[in-house]
Amino acid sequence: MKTHRPIPTFVRVAPLLVSFVSGCATTGLPPPETSTDSAGENGPDRPEPTPESAHAPPAPTPENIAPGWNPRSAVIVDTNAGQTAAWADLVAHAANADVVLLGEIHGHPRVQAVMAALFADVIALDTRNPALSLEFFARDQQVAVDDYLTHVTDTDGFQKAAHTNDKNYPPGHRAMLEAAREHHLLVCASNAPRRYVKIARTEGLERLEALTEYQRSLFVIPSYFVEGDYWERFSTLMSRMAEHMGEGEQEGDKEELVRAFFVAQNLWDATMADSVVGLLDRGAGPVFHVVGKFHVEFDAGLVQRVRDAAPGRSILTVTFFDQDPGDLEGPPPADYVVFVGSSEDDESGEGEPEGAESNDKQAAGKETGLLRD
């Protein structure tokens, strides 16, 4: 059951030693198209493509992201039916949804492969107008995304303009964006720029309200906090992080620190939800939003905000487990759970470093995305 807590008029805390990093970046939606191409596809006329740089690595595909593993062979559980599901069932359900929230395990090659395969297979059905929304791109990067989609820049130019690296632009995300580019689909850089998220945490929401109209277009100030189970799970994770760092030695100080992060978390969720709904308003669907699993599982804050902002729209939640299917106990975390095994099982060697989960700070960052480098 969702719980909303009104936002106080001013939320202010002392600056913290750890910088908050939003898990899903976005630059805002490009202006609506005013033309269609000669083939009648949705989208603007495209200029002549620029030659791709010889230095750019080949685009990843769902089949080569996790070498030696077929992403369409993963064990899938339909939690509403209480049974395993075929790959075709997941594809069909995703194709018929308005929004597909993909709660990823950041950096896991098999998760990347499954997401890219699902997006590609829904596109291949050619029945609707899919779109892509990415947590790891912020709204002030939308121009860089649009320049690439419209072939103003090549791969090298895009990656330089967007300041991408292997962590914030992993192979699965790139495969999905390349598919969107090939099929002339909308792509939204959906997150709030981290500098504003940090202000929300360290100076409060009132400071953001005083910024210019353009600055405020790069984020959405939440009108309420999503509380209940979302806050409880967030508080547990971030409290462990605070203890590891030696912050908040007094109980009151710890709660103040965690609350400050939660203010930023709600700004982050509100901005991403607004970006997703903005794509719906432009006629896209299904909208695939790629985000850290904490934002999605157990009817998390992002799910509630999309539902509130787009009543009547169907939302499909998909999350990923790197454990054995037999370990799935308790309330279902999402509509579909995809079991991918440990990242160390993959031959590409791109998973989390061994022992990462032993560090509470890294564990909290992996769950929430708040501490992403």
C-alpha positions as CSV (number, residue, x, y, z in Angstrom):
1,M,0.0,0.0,0.0
2,K,1.5,3.3,-1.0
3,T,2.0,6.0,1.6
4,H,2.5,9.7,0.7
5,R,4.1,12.2,3.0
6,P,3.6,15.9,2.3
7,I,6.8,17.8,1.5
8,P,7.8,20.3,4.2
9,T,8.2,23.8,3.0
10,F,11.9,23.7,3.5
11,V,14.2,20.7,3.9
12,R,17.7,21.5,4.9
13,V,20.6,19.4,6.2
14,A,24.3,20.0,6.7
15,P,26.4,19.1,3.7
16,L,27.4,15.4,3.7
17,L,30.7,13.8,2.9
18,V,29.3,11.4,0.4
19,S,28.0,12.9,-2.9
20,F,24.7,11.6,-4.0
21,V,24.7,10.4,-7.6
22,S,21.4,9.9,-9.4
23,G,20.9,6.4,-10.9
24,C,19.0,7.5,-13.9
25,A,19.9,10.5,-15.9
26,T,17.8,12.5,-18.3
27,T,17.9,15.7,-20.3
28,G,14.2,16.3,-21.0
29,L,12.2,15.6,-24.0
30,P,13.0,17.1,-27.4
31,P,10.3,19.3,-29.0
32,P,7.5,17.5,-30.8
33,E,8.2,16.5,-34.3
34,T,6.3,18.4,-37.0
35,S,7.0,16.1,-40.0
36,T,7.1,12.5,-40.9
37,D,9.5,10.8,-43.3
38,S,8.5,9.6,-46.7
39,A,8.1,6.0,-45.5
40,G,5.4,7.2,-43.1
41,E,7.3,6.2,-40.0
42,N,6.9,8.1,-36.8
43,G,9.6,10.8,-36.4
44,P,11.2,13.7,-38.2
45,D,12.9,13.6,-41.6
46,R,16.5,12.4,-41.1
47,P,19.5,14.1,-42.6
48,E,22.1,12.2,-44.4
49,P,23.9,10.0,-41.9
50,T,27.4,11.1,-41.0
51,P,30.2,8.5,-41.6
52,E,30.8,6.5,-38.4
53,S,34.3,7.0,-37.0
54,A,36.7,4.2,-37.7
55,H,37.7,4.4,-34.0
56,A,34.2,3.6,-32.7
57,P,33.8,0.0,-31.4
58,P,31.2,-2.1,-33.1
59,A,27.8,-1.8,-31.6
60,P,26.9,-4.6,-29.2
61,T,24.0,-6.9,-29.8
62,P,21.9,-9.0,-27.4
63,E,23.8,-12.0,-28.6
64,N,27.3,-10.8,-27.9
65,I,26.9,-8.8,-24.7
66,A,27.2,-11.9,-22.5
67,P,29.3,-14.3,-24.7
68,G,28.3,-17.9,-24.6
69,W,24.9,-17.3,-23.1
70,N,21.5,-16.9,-24.8
71,P,19.6,-14.1,-23.1
72,R,16.3,-15.6,-24.4
73,S,17.0,-18.8,-22.4
74,A,16.9,-17.2,-19.0
75,V,14.5,-18.6,-16.4
76,I,11.5,-16.2,-16.1
77,V,8.9,-16.2,-13.4
78,D,5.5,-14.6,-13.9
79,T,4.8,-13.7,-10.3
80,N,1.1,-12.9,-11.0
81,A,0.5,-16.4,-12.4
82,G,2.8,-18.0,-9.9
83,Q,4.7,-20.0,-12.5
84,T,7.6,-19.9,-15.0
85,A,7.0,-18.1,-18.3
86,A,8.3,-18.5,-21.8
87,W,10.3,-15.8,-23.4
88,A,7.5,-15.2,-25.9
89,D,5.1,-14.5,-23.0
90,L,7.4,-11.8,-21.6
91,V,7.8,-10.2,-25.0
92,A,4.0,-10.2,-25.6
93,H,3.2,-8.7,-22.3
94,A,5.8,-6.0,-22.7
95,A,4.6,-5.2,-26.2
96,N,1.0,-4.7,-24.9
97,A,2.0,-2.5,-21.9
98,D,2.1,1.2,-21.9
99,V,5.2,1.4,-19.7
100,V,7.9,-1.3,-19.1
101,L,10.0,-0.5,-16.0
102,L,13.2,-2.6,-16.2
103,G,14.9,-2.8,-12.8
104,E,18.4,-3.7,-13.6
105,I,21.4,-5.0,-11.6
106,H,23.9,-2.4,-12.7
107,G,26.9,-3.8,-14.5
108,H,25.6,-7.3,-14.9
109,P,26.3,-8.5,-18.5
110,R,23.4,-11.0,-18.6
111,V,21.0,-8.4,-17.4
112,Q,22.2,-6.1,-20.1
113,A,21.7,-8.8,-22.7
114,V,18.2,-9.6,-21.6
115,M,17.1,-6.0,-21.6
116,A,18.6,-5.5,-25.1
117,A,16.9,-8.7,-26.4
118,L,13.5,-7.7,-25.0
119,F,13.6,-4.3,-26.5
120,A,14.8,-5.6,-29.9
121,D,12.1,-8.3,-29.9
122,V,9.3,-5.8,-29.1
123,I,10.6,-3.5,-31.9
124,A,10.6,-6.5,-34.3
125,L,6.9,-7.1,-33.7
126,D,6.3,-3.7,-35.5
127,T,2.9,-3.3,-33.9
128,R,3.3,-0.1,-31.9
129,N,5.7,2.8,-31.3
130,P,8.2,1.9,-28.6
131,A,10.4,4.4,-27.0
132,L,13.4,4.3,-24.7
133,S,14.1,6.2,-21.4
134,L,17.4,5.9,-19.7
135,E,18.3,6.6,-16.0
136,F,22.0,7.0,-16.8
137,F,21.4,10.0,-19.0
138,A,20.4,13.3,-17.5
139,R,18.1,16.0,-19.0
140,D,21.0,18.3,-19.8
141,Q,22.3,15.6,-22.1
142,Q,19.2,15.4,-24.3
143,V,20.8,17.4,-27.0
144,A,23.7,15.0,-27.2
145,V,21.3,12.1,-27.5
146,D,19.2,13.9,-30.2
147,D,22.2,14.8,-32.2
148,Y,23.2,11.2,-32.3
149,L,19.7,9.9,-33.1
150,T,19.5,12.4,-36.0
151,H,23.0,11.6,-37.3
152,V,24.4,15.0,-36.6
153,T,27.1,13.3,-34.6
154,D,28.8,9.9,-35.0
155,T,29.5,7.4,-32.2
156,D,32.7,9.1,-31.1
157,G,31.1,12.6,-31.2
158,F,28.1,11.4,-29.1
159,Q,30.2,9.7,-26.5
160,K,32.4,12.7,-26.1
161,A,29.4,15.1,-25.9
162,A,27.6,12.8,-23.4
163,H,30.7,12.0,-21.4
164,T,30.0,8.3,-21.5
165,N,32.2,5.5,-20.1
166,D,31.9,1.8,-19.6
167,K,30.0,2.3,-16.3
168,N,27.4,4.9,-17.3
169,Y,26.9,3.5,-20.9
170,P,27.2,-0.3,-20.6
171,P,26.7,-2.5,-23.6
172,G,23.1,-3.3,-23.1
173,H,22.2,0.4,-22.9
174,R,24.2,1.1,-26.0
175,A,22.5,-1.8,-27.9
176,M,19.1,-0.4,-27.0
177,L,20.0,3.1,-28.0
178,E,21.4,1.8,-31.3
179,A,18.2,-0.1,-32.0
180,A,16.2,3.1,-31.3
181,R,18.4,5.0,-33.6
182,E,18.0,2.5,-36.4
183,H,14.2,2.4,-36.1
184,H,13.8,6.2,-35.6
185,L,12.4,5.8,-32.1
186,L,12.2,8.4,-29.3
187,V,14.9,8.3,-26.6
188,C,14.7,10.3,-23.5
189,A,17.6,11.3,-21.2
190,S,15.3,11.0,-18.2
191,N,17.1,11.8,-15.0
192,A,17.8,15.0,-13.0
193,P,21.4,16.3,-13.4
194,R,23.4,15.3,-10.4
195,R,24.3,18.8,-9.4
196,Y,20.6,19.5,-8.7
197,V,20.1,16.2,-7.0
198,K,23.0,17.1,-4.7
199,I,21.4,20.5,-3.9
200,A,18.2,18.7,-3.0
201,R,20.2,16.6,-0.5
202,T,22.5,19.3,0.9
203,E,20.4,22.5,0.7
204,G,16.8,21.4,0.4
205,L,14.1,21.7,-2.2
206,E,13.4,25.4,-1.5
207,R,16.8,26.2,-3.0
208,L,15.8,24.5,-6.2
209,E,12.5,26.4,-6.4
210,A,14.5,29.7,-6.5
211,L,16.4,28.7,-9.7
212,T,15.5,30.0,-13.2
213,E,12.8,28.5,-15.4
214,Y,15.2,26.7,-17.6
215,Q,17.1,25.3,-14.7
216,R,13.9,24.0,-13.2
217,S,13.0,22.3,-16.5
218,L,15.9,19.9,-15.9
219,F,14.2,18.4,-12.8
220,V,10.8,17.9,-11.2
221,I,10.4,18.9,-7.6
222,P,8.2,16.2,-5.9
223,S,4.9,17.4,-4.4
224,Y,5.0,14.5,-2.0
225,F,7.4,11.9,-0.6
226,V,6.6,8.2,-1.2
227,E,6.8,6.7,2.2
228,G,5.7,3.3,3.6
229,D,7.7,0.3,2.6
230,Y,9.8,2.3,0.1
231,W,11.1,4.5,2.9
232,E,11.6,1.6,5.2
233,R,13.7,-0.3,2.7
234,F,15.6,2.8,1.7
235,S,16.3,3.7,5.3
236,T,17.7,0.2,6.1
237,L,20.1,0.3,3.2
238,M,21.3,3.8,3.7
239,S,21.6,3.4,7.4
240,R,24.1,0.6,6.8
241,M,26.0,2.9,4.5
242,A,26.1,5.7,7.1
243,E,27.4,3.3,9.7
244,H,30.1,2.0,7.4
245,M,31.3,5.6,6.8
246,G,31.2,6.6,10.4
247,E,28.5,9.2,9.7
248,G,25.6,9.8,11.9
249,E,27.0,8.3,15.1
250,Q,24.1,9.7,17.0
251,E,20.8,8.1,16.1
252,G,19.2,11.5,15.3
253,D,22.2,12.5,13.1
254,K,21.9,9.2,11.2
255,E,18.2,9.7,10.5
256,E,18.8,13.2,9.3
257,L,21.5,12.0,6.9
258,V,19.3,9.2,5.5
259,R,16.4,11.6,5.2
260,A,18.5,14.0,3.2
261,F,19.3,11.2,0.8
262,F,15.6,10.3,0.6
263,V,14.7,13.9,-0.4
264,A,17.2,13.5,-3.3
265,Q,15.8,10.0,-4.1
266,N,12.3,11.5,-4.4
267,L,13.5,14.3,-6.7
268,W,15.2,11.6,-8.8
269,D,12.0,9.4,-9.0
270,A,9.8,12.4,-9.7
271,T,12.0,13.5,-12.6
272,M,12.2,10.1,-14.2
273,A,8.4,9.5,-13.9
274,D,7.8,12.9,-15.5
275,S,10.1,11.9,-18.4
276,V,8.4,8.5,-18.9
277,V,4.9,10.1,-18.9
278,G,6.2,12.8,-21.3
279,L,7.0,10.1,-23.8
280,L,3.5,8.6,-23.4
281,D,2.0,12.0,-24.0
282,R,3.9,12.1,-27.3
283,G,2.2,9.0,-28.5
284,A,5.0,6.5,-27.6
285,G,4.3,3.1,-26.2
286,P,5.5,0.9,-24.8
287,V,8.0,3.2,-23.1
288,F,10.9,1.1,-21.8
289,H,12.6,2.8,-18.8
290,V,16.0,1.3,-17.7
291,V,16.7,2.0,-14.1
292,G,18.3,0.4,-11.0
293,K,16.1,-2.3,-9.5
294,F,15.5,-0.5,-6.2
295,H,13.4,2.1,-8.0
296,V,11.1,-0.7,-9.3
297,E,10.9,-3.6,-6.9
298,F,8.0,-4.0,-4.4
299,D,5.9,-1.1,-5.9
300,A,8.7,1.3,-5.3
301,G,8.7,5.1,-5.6
302,L,9.1,5.3,-9.3
303,V,6.3,2.8,-10.0
304,Q,3.9,4.8,-7.8
305,R,4.8,8.1,-9.4
306,V,4.3,6.8,-12.9
307,R,0.9,5.3,-11.9
308,D,-0.1,8.6,-10.2
309,A,0.9,10.7,-13.2
310,A,-0.6,8.4,-15.8
311,P,-3.8,6.9,-14.3
312,G,-5.3,4.1,-16.4
313,R,-2.0,3.3,-18.2
314,S,-0.7,-0.2,-17.9
315,I,2.7,-0.6,-16.2
316,L,4.8,-3.8,-16.4
317,T,7.6,-4.2,-13.9
318,V,10.5,-6.5,-14.7
319,T,13.4,-7.1,-12.3
320,F,16.4,-9.4,-12.3
321,F,17.9,-11.8,-9.7
322,D,21.4,-13.2,-9.7
323,Q,20.4,-15.9,-7.3
324,D,18.8,-19.3,-7.7
325,P,15.0,-19.3,-8.5
326,G,14.5,-21.3,-5.4
327,D,15.6,-18.2,-3.4
328,L,12.6,-16.1,-4.4
329,E,10.5,-15.9,-1.3
330,G,8.1,-13.4,0.2
331,P,6.1,-10.8,-1.7
332,P,6.8,-10.7,-5.4
333,P,9.2,-7.9,-6.2
334,A,7.8,-7.3,-9.8
335,D,5.4,-8.7,-12.4
336,Y,8.3,-10.7,-13.9
337,V,11.5,-11.8,-12.3
338,V,14.3,-12.9,-14.7
339,F,17.0,-15.1,-13.2
340,V,20.4,-14.5,-14.8
341,G,23.0,-16.1,-12.4
342,S,26.0,-14.5,-11.0
343,S,27.9,-12.0,-13.2
344,E,31.0,-14.1,-12.5
345,D,29.3,-16.9,-14.6
346,D,29.6,-14.8,-17.7
347,E,32.7,-15.1,-19.9
348,S,32.9,-11.3,-20.6
349,G,34.2,-10.6,-17.1
350,E,32.4,-7.3,-16.8
351,G,30.4,-8.0,-13.6
352,E,30.9,-6.5,-10.2
353,P,34.3,-7.0,-8.6
354,E,34.6,-10.0,-6.3
355,G,33.8,-9.1,-2.8
356,A,31.8,-6.0,-3.6
357,E,28.8,-7.1,-1.6
358,S,30.9,-7.3,1.6
359,N,31.2,-3.5,1.6
360,D,28.0,-1.9,3.0
361,K,28.6,1.3,1.1
362,Q,29.0,-0.6,-2.2
363,A,26.0,-2.8,-1.4
364,A,23.8,0.3,-0.7
365,G,25.0,1.9,-3.9
366,K,24.4,-1.2,-6.0
367,E,20.8,-1.4,-4.7
368,T,19.8,2.2,-4.9
369,G,22.2,3.6,-7.5
370,L,22.9,6.5,-5.2
371,L,26.6,6.0,-5.0
372,R,27.2,5.3,-8.7
373,D,30.6,6.7,-9.8
